[in-house]
């Protein structure tokens, strides 16, 4: 189960969502359901409306932050 469709909807709708930057958008299928002031509220609404069906909650940002992760880490020794 991937969220490729929901991510494409986000990219398509981003120009309309930019005025709400910093809020969180709830997307299900091809539909932008609503925006919310915080992640928790958007996630709660997603589970209430769609249960275990896939949905996307994403912060609205004009410029995406880049996150870098590596698997080349030494084990933590305590």
DSSP file (Angstrom, degrees, kcal/mol; ACC not computed):
  #  RESIDUE AA STRUCTURE BP1 BP2  ACC     N-H-->O    O-->H-N    N-H-->O    O-->H-N    TCO  KAPPA ALPHA  PHI   PSI    X-CA   Y-CA   Z-CA
    1    1 A X              0   0    0      0, 0.0     2,-0.3     0, 0.0     0, 0.0   0.000 360.0 360.0 360.0 110.1    0.0    0.0    0.0
    2    2 A X        -     0   0    0     52,-0.0     3,-0.2     1,-0.0     4,-0.1  -0.710 360.0-139.1-111.3 166.7    1.7    3.2   -1.1
    3    3 A X     >  +     0   0    0     -2,-0.3     4,-2.6     1,-0.2     5,-0.2  -0.030  61.1 124.9-110.6  28.3    0.6    6.8   -1.0
    4    4 A X  H  > S+     0   0    0      1,-0.2     4,-2.2     2,-0.2     5,-0.2   0.900  75.3  49.5 -56.1 -43.2    1.9    7.7   -4.5
    5    5 A X  H  > S+     0   0    0     -3,-0.2     4,-2.3     1,-0.2    -1,-0.2   0.931 111.5  47.6 -62.9 -46.2   -1.6    9.0   -5.5
    6    6 A X  H  > S+     0   0    0      1,-0.2     4,-2.3     2,-0.2    -1,-0.2   0.875 111.3  51.3 -64.3 -37.2   -2.0   11.1   -2.3
    7    7 A X  H  X S+     0   0    0     -4,-2.6     4,-2.3     2,-0.2    -1,-0.2   0.891 109.6  50.4 -66.3 -39.1    1.5   12.5   -2.8
    8    8 A X  H  X S+     0   0    0     -4,-2.2     4,-2.4    -5,-0.2    -2,-0.2   0.891 109.2  51.4 -64.7 -39.2    0.7   13.4   -6.4
    9    9 A X  H  X S+     0   0    0     -4,-2.3     4,-2.6     2,-0.2    -2,-0.2   0.916 109.0  51.3 -63.2 -42.8   -2.5   15.1   -5.2
   10   10 A X  H  X S+     0   0    0     -4,-2.3     4,-1.3     1,-0.2    -2,-0.2   0.939 111.4  47.0 -58.8 -47.6   -0.4   17.1   -2.7
   11   11 A X  H  < S+     0   0    0     -4,-2.3     4,-0.4     1,-0.2     3,-0.3   0.904 114.2  47.7 -61.9 -41.5    2.0   18.2   -5.4
   12   12 A X  H  < S+     0   0    0     -4,-2.4     3,-0.3     1,-0.2    -1,-0.2   0.888 118.7  39.1 -65.7 -40.4   -0.9   19.2   -7.7
   13   13 A X  H >X S+     0   0    0     -4,-2.6     4,-1.5     1,-0.2     3,-1.1   0.516  86.7  99.7 -89.8  -6.9   -2.8   21.1   -5.1
   14   14 A X  H 3X S+     0   0    0     -4,-1.3     4,-1.9     1,-0.3     3,-0.4   0.865  76.2  57.8 -53.5 -43.8    0.2   22.8   -3.4
   15   15 A X  H 34 S+     0   0    0     -4,-0.4     4,-0.3    -3,-0.3    -1,-0.3   0.877 110.9  44.2 -56.6 -34.3   -0.1   26.1   -5.2
   16   16 A X  H <4 S+     0   0    0     -3,-1.1     3,-0.3    -4,-0.2    -1,-0.2   0.772 114.9  49.7 -77.1 -26.2   -3.7   26.4   -3.7
   17   17 A X  H >< S+     0   0    0     -4,-1.5     3,-2.8    -3,-0.4    -2,-0.2   0.683  83.3  90.8 -86.7 -19.4   -2.5   25.3   -0.3
   18   18 A X  G >< S+     0   0    0     -4,-1.9     3,-2.2     1,-0.3    -1,-0.2   0.824  77.2  63.4 -50.3 -40.0    0.5   27.6    0.0
   19   19 A X  G 3  S+     0   0    0     -4,-0.3    -1,-0.3    -3,-0.3    -2,-0.1   0.724 103.1  52.3 -59.2 -16.0   -1.6   30.4    1.8
   20   20 A X  G X  S+     0   0    0     -3,-2.8     3,-2.2    -4,-0.1    -1,-0.3   0.058  80.9 159.3-105.3  24.5   -2.1   27.8    4.6
   21   21 A X  T <   +     0   0    0     -3,-2.2    40,-0.2     1,-0.3     3,-0.1  -0.144  62.6  31.4 -49.4 138.5    1.7   27.1    5.0
   22   22 A X  T 3  S+     0   0    0     38,-2.6    -1,-0.3     1,-0.4     2,-0.1   0.133  99.3 101.3  95.6 -18.8    2.5   25.6    8.4
   23   23 A X  S <  S-     0   0    0     -3,-2.2    37,-3.0    37,-0.1     2,-0.4  -0.365  75.2-112.5 -86.5 174.5   -0.9   23.8    8.7
   24   24 A X  E     -AB  36  59A   0     12,-3.0    12,-2.8    35,-0.2     2,-0.4  -0.934  22.8-148.6-115.0 133.5   -1.4   20.1    8.0
   25   25 A X  E     -AB  35  58A   0     33,-2.9    33,-1.9    -2,-0.4     2,-0.5  -0.797   2.9-148.4-102.3 141.8   -3.4   18.8    5.1
   26   26 A X  E     -AB  34  57A   0      8,-2.6     7,-2.6    -2,-0.4     8,-0.9  -0.951  19.8-177.0-108.5 121.0   -5.4   15.6    5.1
   27   27 A X  E     +AB  32  56A   0     29,-2.8    29,-3.1    -2,-0.5     2,-0.4  -0.973   9.6 179.2-123.7 132.9   -5.6   13.8    1.7
   28   28 A X  E >   -A   31   0A   0      3,-2.3     3,-2.1    -2,-0.4     2,-0.2  -0.983  64.0 -43.3-133.2 120.6   -7.5   10.7    0.9
   29   29 A X  T 3  S-     0   0    0     -2,-0.4   -20,-0.2    25,-0.3    27,-0.0  -0.436 124.8 -20.6  61.3-125.3   -7.4    9.3   -2.6
   30   30 A X  T 3  S+     0   0    0     -2,-0.2     2,-0.5   -21,-0.1    -1,-0.3   0.196 119.5  96.1 -97.7  14.4   -7.9   12.2   -5.0
   31   31 A X  E <   -A   28   0A   0     -3,-2.1    -3,-2.3     3,-0.0     2,-0.9  -0.905  64.7-145.8-118.2 130.3   -9.4   14.5   -2.4
   32   32 A X  E     -A   27   0A   0     -2,-0.5    -5,-0.2    -5,-0.2     3,-0.1  -0.836  24.3-171.7 -82.1 110.9   -8.0   17.2   -0.2
   33   33 A X  E     -     0   0A   0     -7,-2.6     2,-0.3    -2,-0.9    -1,-0.2   0.961  48.5 -56.2 -74.7 -52.9  -10.2   16.6    2.8
   34   34 A X  E     -A   26   0A   0     -8,-0.9    -8,-2.6    -3,-0.1     2,-0.3  -0.967  45.6-106.5-173.8 173.1   -9.3   19.6    5.0
   35   35 A X  E     -A   25   0A   0     -2,-0.3     2,-0.3   -10,-0.2   -10,-0.2  -0.892  29.1-163.0-117.8 155.6   -6.4   21.4    6.7
   36   36 A X  E     -A   24   0A   0    -12,-2.8   -12,-3.0    -2,-0.3     3,-0.0  -0.930  29.0-121.1-137.4 155.1   -5.7   21.4   10.4
   37   37 A X  S    S+     0   0    0     -2,-0.3     2,-0.3   -14,-0.2    -1,-0.1   0.760  93.9  18.5 -71.2 -23.9   -3.6   23.5   12.8
   38   38 A X  S  > S-     0   0    0    -14,-0.1     4,-1.8     1,-0.1     5,-0.2  -0.960  76.5-111.1-146.6 164.3   -1.5   20.6   14.0
   39   39 A X  H  > S+     0   0    0     -2,-0.3     4,-2.9     1,-0.2     5,-0.2   0.890 112.7  56.2 -60.5 -44.2   -0.5   17.1   13.0
   40   40 A X  H  > S+     0   0    0      1,-0.2     4,-2.5     2,-0.2    -1,-0.2   0.902 107.5  47.8 -59.8 -43.9   -2.4   15.4   15.8
   41   41 A X  H  > S+     0   0    0      2,-0.2     4,-2.2     1,-0.2    -1,-0.2   0.897 113.6  47.7 -65.1 -40.6   -5.8   17.0   14.8
   42   42 A X  H  X S+     0   0    0     -4,-1.8     4,-2.1     2,-0.2    -2,-0.2   0.910 113.0  48.1 -66.7 -42.4   -5.2   16.0   11.2
   43   43 A X  H  X S+     0   0    0     -4,-2.9     4,-2.4     2,-0.2     5,-0.2   0.911 111.0  51.0 -64.5 -43.0   -4.3   12.4   12.1
   44   44 A X  H  X S+     0   0    0     -4,-2.5     4,-2.4    -5,-0.2    -2,-0.2   0.927 110.9  48.5 -59.8 -46.1   -7.3   12.1   14.4
   45   45 A X  H  X S+     0   0    0     -4,-2.2     4,-2.4     1,-0.2     5,-0.3   0.885 109.7  53.6 -62.8 -38.7   -9.6   13.3   11.7
   46   46 A X  H  X S+     0   0    0     -4,-2.1     4,-2.9     1,-0.2     5,-0.4   0.930 111.5  43.7 -62.2 -46.4   -8.0   10.8    9.2
   47   47 A X  H  X S+     0   0    0     -4,-2.4     4,-1.6     1,-0.2    -2,-0.2   0.876 113.6  51.6 -68.0 -36.5   -8.6    7.8   11.5
   48   48 A X  H  < S+     0   0    0     -4,-2.4    -2,-0.2    -5,-0.2    -1,-0.2   0.908 120.3  33.6 -65.5 -40.6  -12.1    8.9   12.4
   49   49 A X  H  < S+     0   0    0     -4,-2.4    -2,-0.2    -5,-0.2    -3,-0.2   0.869 135.1  20.6 -82.5 -38.3  -13.1    9.3    8.7
   50   50 A X  H >< S-     0   0    0     -4,-2.9     3,-2.5     1,-0.3    -3,-0.2   0.433  78.6-162.0-119.0  -1.7  -11.1    6.6    7.0
   51   51 A X  T 3< S-     0   0    0     -4,-1.6    -1,-0.3    -5,-0.4    -2,-0.1  -0.316  76.4 -14.1  56.4-125.6  -10.2    4.0    9.7
   52   52 A X  T 3  S+     0   0    0      2,-0.1    -1,-0.3    -2,-0.1     2,-0.1   0.337 105.3 116.7 -94.6   6.8   -7.3    1.9    8.4
   53   53 A X  S <  S-     0   0    0     -3,-2.5    -3,-0.1     1,-0.1     2,-0.1  -0.458  80.1 -91.0 -68.1 148.9   -7.7    3.0    4.8
   54   54 A X        +     0   0    0     -2,-0.1     2,-0.3   -52,-0.1   -25,-0.3  -0.356  56.8 159.4 -63.8 138.5   -4.6    4.8    3.5
   55   55 A X        -     0   0    0    -27,-0.1     2,-0.4    -3,-0.1   -27,-0.2  -0.968  31.2-126.8-151.6 160.3   -4.5    8.6    3.9
   56   56 A X  E     -B   27   0A   0    -29,-3.1   -29,-2.8    -2,-0.3     2,-0.5  -0.929  14.5-172.4-116.2 132.6   -1.8   11.2    3.9
   57   57 A X  E     +B   26   0A   0     -2,-0.4     2,-0.4   -31,-0.2   -31,-0.2  -0.994  22.6 165.1-118.2 123.2   -1.2   13.9    6.6
   58   58 A X  E     -B   25   0A   0    -33,-1.9   -33,-2.9    -2,-0.5     2,-0.3  -0.999  39.5-114.8-143.6 140.0    1.5   16.4    5.5
   59   59 A X  E     -B   24   0A   0     -2,-0.4     2,-0.6   -35,-0.2   -35,-0.2  -0.550  37.1-120.1 -70.5 135.2    2.6   19.8    6.6
   60   60 A X        +     0   0    0    -37,-3.0   -38,-2.6   -40,-0.3     2,-0.4  -0.686  44.9 165.4 -80.2 120.4    2.0   22.4    4.0
   61   61 A X        -     0   0    0     -2,-0.6     3,-0.1   -40,-0.2   -43,-0.1  -0.999  39.5-150.2-140.2 133.2    5.4   23.9    3.0
   62   62 A X  S    S+     0   0    0     -2,-0.4     2,-0.5     1,-0.2    -1,-0.1   0.873  98.0  33.5 -66.8 -36.6    6.4   26.0    0.0
   63   63 A X  S    S-     0   0    0     -3,-0.1    -1,-0.2     0, 0.0     2,-0.2  -0.984  89.9-129.8-123.6 122.7    9.9   24.6    0.2
   64   64 A X        -     0   0    0     -2,-0.5     2,-0.3    -3,-0.1    -4,-0.0  -0.465  20.5-125.1 -71.0 137.8   10.3   21.0    1.3
   65   65 A X        -     0   0    0     -2,-0.2     2,-0.5     1,-0.0    -1,-0.1  -0.657  22.9-129.9 -79.7 138.3   12.9   20.4    4.0
   66   66 A X        -     0   0    0     -2,-0.3     2,-0.5     2,-0.0    -1,-0.0  -0.787  21.2-166.0 -92.9 129.2   15.5   17.8    3.1
   67   67 A X        -     0   0    0     -2,-0.5     2,-0.5     2,-0.0    -2,-0.0  -0.962   3.2-160.1-115.1 129.7   16.2   15.1    5.6
   68   68 A X        +     0   0    0     -2,-0.5     2,-0.3     2,-0.0    -2,-0.0  -0.925  11.6 176.9-113.3 133.1   19.2   12.9    5.2
   69   69 A X        -     0   0    0     -2,-0.5     2,-0.4     2,-0.0    -2,-0.0  -0.959   8.1-163.4-130.1 149.5   19.6    9.5    6.8
   70   70 A X        -     0   0    0     -2,-0.3     3,-0.1     1,-0.1    -2,-0.0  -0.969  21.1-156.9-132.2 150.0   22.4    7.0    6.6
   71   71 A X  S    S+     0   0    0     -2,-0.4     2,-1.5     1,-0.1    -1,-0.1   0.384  75.8  96.1-100.2   2.1   22.6    3.4    7.4
   72   72 A X        +     0   0    0      2,-0.0     2,-0.4     0, 0.0    -1,-0.1  -0.434  57.0 132.0 -91.2  62.1   26.4    3.6    7.8
   73   73 A X        -     0   0    0     -2,-1.5     2,-0.2    -3,-0.1     3,-0.1  -0.895  55.9-125.8-115.4 142.9   26.2    4.0   11.6
   74   74 A X        -     0   0    0     -2,-0.4     3,-0.1     1,-0.1    -2,-0.0  -0.598  41.7 -95.8 -79.3 146.7   28.2    2.2   14.2
   75   75 A X        -     0   0    0     -2,-0.2     2,-0.4     1,-0.1    -1,-0.1  -0.318  42.4-106.1 -61.1 146.0   26.2    0.5   17.0
   76   76 A X        -     0   0    0     -3,-0.1     2,-0.6     2,-0.0    -1,-0.1  -0.588  33.1-154.1 -74.0 128.9   25.8    2.6   20.1
   77   77 A X              0   0    0     -2,-0.4    -1,-0.0     1,-0.1    -3,-0.0  -0.927 360.0 360.0-111.2 119.7   27.9    1.2   22.9
   78   78 A X              0   0    0     -2,-0.6    -1,-0.1     0, 0.0    -2,-0.0   0.403 360.0 360.0-100.8 360.0   26.7    1.9   26.4
